[in-house]
Amino acid sequence: MGAYCMYEVKPTRPVASRWRFAIAGIIMCAVSLVRAQTPQSIRLAGEEWPPYLARGLPDDGLTGAMLRAVLDRLGYTATIDYFPWRRAVEVGMHDPRYAGVMPVLRTPEREKQCHFSTPLGRTSYVLAFLKDQPVRAGSLAGLRELRIGTVSGYSYSAEFDTQAAQGTLTVEEAVNDETNLRKLLFRRFPVVVIDRQVLRYLLAKPTFTPADRERIGTSDGLFRERTMHLCFRRTSVGQMQQQAFDNAAREIDLPRLEREYWRRIGYDG
């Protein structure tokens, strides 16, 4: 359902106040309203990917905290609905009830599907393996003789994604990172690719024993750090939302917010 609205920037307001009021007006007009939403809320799709996005963490995780800080500048709140990753992408990008999907890493293909927000956190992938069978690879070529655990629909790097799609790298896709760690412990494959902080969070859960944690080692250097974003739907409305969001984000020290969030949940980032 579309919505029509008008707003007026009163000339008596200070310049900064008029600007903020105008931006809030843009996003208010841009958001498609549905019965399940209040006029001051936008709806987003996402996947449980702690510590970046998760219902059980303060403000729905690091990315959720950044999202809410920006929307708060505009007088908005966010409703985040959780789905498996591929379903979250489908809903967030195509269901008109949703403004978008998060967190998303930029790829050339996704550039054609999204209006990407300013960065909302960073991700750094590592190789995880069993310490009694260590995997040391100086390049992706060093992984070509191995089966590699990955998550369906995830992007790891342009080179890795291309080689996996071409079959140069042999990957076995799972529904999530926790499943991959279980398979690794059962020696279903010798190595998985996983975000460093996600690995740390998952292994700290009581579902993994101290013995499990002790068995797993890591190696980094194959993957560069990448930024995560809110992917607004690639429509004229989505573009207005993205522009309003990014204008508000410029008023917030997001790197400082990220550091504070890691300390808040007991991480060093």
CORFENUR-V418646 format. One line per field, one symbol per residue. ss: DSSP state (@ for helix, = for strand, . for the rest). phi: phi as a letter, one per 20 degrees, with the letter a starting at -180 (. if undefined). psi: psi as a letter, one per 40 degrees, with the letter a starting at -180 (. if undefined). A space follows every 50 residues. Layout:
BEGIN
ss=???
phi=???
psi=???
END
This chain:
BEGIN
ss=..............@@@@@@@@@@@@@@@@..........======..=. ..=....@@@@@@@@@@@@@@@@...======..@@@@@@@@@@.....= =====..@@@@..===.....==.======@@@......@@@@...==== =......@@@@@@@@@...=====..@@@@@@@@@.....=====@@@@@ @@@......@@@@@@====......========..@@@@@@@@@@@@@@. ...@@@@@@@@@@@.....
phi=.ecdbcbceffffggfffffffffffffffffecgfdefdcddcdbdfbf eebafedglmnfffffgffffffemddcddddbggfffffffeceffder cbecefcgfffedcdefggcocccecedbefecfddcebfgfdfededec dgnfddagffgffffenfdedceceafffffffffemfbebcdbfgffgf fffefffdegfgfffedcbdoecefcedbeefgecfffffffffffffff edefgffffffgfgdnddn
psi=hihhiiihhheeiiddddddddddddddddhhhideiiefiihiiiihgi edhideihffiddddddddddddefiihhhhhiiddddddddddheeida iiihihiddddeeihhiihgiiihiihhihdegihhheiddeedeihhhi hheihdiddddddddeedhhihhididddddddddefdieiihiiddddd ddeeieehiddddddhiihaedhihiiiihhiigidddddddddddddde ehgdddddddddddefie.
END
